[in-house]
Amino acid sequence: MTTTLDRRNKAPRIRLPRDGSAAELGADALACRSCGNRVEHPHPARTEALPVWPRVSPAFDAMGGGARVAMEVALTRCEKCDARRDRARALVLVHGLGSIPGTGEIEVERVDAALAGLDVLGIEGDDTARFTRSPSDVRSLVEAMAPCGASCSWSLHLGTGGDPRTASATRWGAVPADLARDTADAFQVFWRYSMETETPCAPPELDGAPRACLLCGVGTLRVKPSDAVKAWGSPVRVVPGELGGQPRPEPVFGYVCPTDRRVVAEVGAVGHPAVERAILAHLGWSLNGRTYVEPLGQAWVALRGAEPNALPWQHLRRGRIEARLARTVGAHKPGKVLGGRVDLTEVEAAVLRLCREYGVARLRFDRMQAEQMVGNLTREGVRVREFVFSAAGASKLARGLFVALRDRAVELPDDDELRSEAQTVRMIETGPGLVKMSNPAGTHDDVLTAVGMVVADLTEQPDLSGGGVSDPSRVSIAARARASGVGPVGQRLLSPAYALGGSRGTLAAIAQAQRGQTPAQRAHGIGLPVEGTANDPNRR
């Protein structure tokens, strides 16, 4: 049996075009400008005269043309090529690729050329949907396949010695065999890239360079391995003494993450102003154009011998910095309600910063007051997906969040606002088999609703990782910490027994549970019950 997921991850079948003999054009026939196939009784709306600068050839000489004179050749589009162009125009509109005035038709041409490259290999129609789900997907497709698709067009064939009085007997039949093979090779490279999954990637190795962002200290970026070098950019030269550290004459060469690199580009240099602006942007504060006199914090490279951070700016004492900013005249934290209204431009900027900083693959949104913001974020390359708050959608959100909390399948951050909402929100029945979250008058449920949208989104995604069993008692806590991160932060990826317990009592519970198992169970770690965790049969 082949599942939808199998079909999605299976490479499409490539069918190279067959050599098509040239067919004479009749009185009422024209050649398709893209695939070159003969079209009987072409539609007038699809027909246009294109200027062609041909090479010296007897065919053009016989028509009165020459090598230095552009000939106007009437061409049309076949049904399939016209439908492909309509799809290209729809993709440009949906993903906001032609947002700059005057570039709409240019983007349509580029996307159509990329789809034509797939069409040459027999990949057409709905088979192309997997490659055009997001703006970044379309851009990757255009970068890989547009040159190939443009090179295979019939109009280009006419400029390289083709006879304008003929057409190809089959679609793409005039494409040379070597060009078809080059197109197939380009698609294979693109296919391998599209199947890559985003993984944490450290900076490229450089002699003596720190293996983290010089400013925020984050040790990895979640990108595709093929994009790791591009994501980290070029190495830069900094002087740690100018970034909050002890005065040292020797410079340091290393890398800066994309978020901080944009800040450096705005400031113009890597120095104290760039560190201050990057810290303010990370914390979500604004000084309304002023500059903080005293350093807010140190760049990571200024800390001698520090290990890479698991999260950006994790080495800062955030509470102290925010307390200082709260006492600063003119300091303002975007997102707070001013005059009873929320500035959506500040919300949009914060969302875009978080998406880039944490490598958000998909952003869920509620349509209420978000349509313009979603359009702007889409043009910035953020993949968005609406959560429809219908009766079924609200019921799905409420049930999913309730089950996740009941089964202790989700860990919530220690946030006062989230805790308050979770204690006041109630689940009420709205119809047969339908429920929703309801908050008392004077309270809110926005944060909890956002958590519910994340839970609903994650439960829709299949687990693509391989299954397996392990014995947690055979792996030390130190080894797990080293494997998942550095220091106490590394324990965020430990099993619930370690992450929640992390004590001798937990290890004693594991040992006691093992004594009641058979040798085979102890060897394979099957059904190992740990008190207080999700596999504890006596947990309430």
Order of alpha helices (4+ residues) and beta strands (2+ residues): alpha-beta-beta-beta-beta-alpha-beta-alpha-alpha-alpha-alpha-beta-alpha-beta-beta-alpha-beta-beta-alpha-alpha-alpha-alpha-beta-alpha-beta-alpha-alpha-beta-beta-alpha-alpha-alpha-alpha
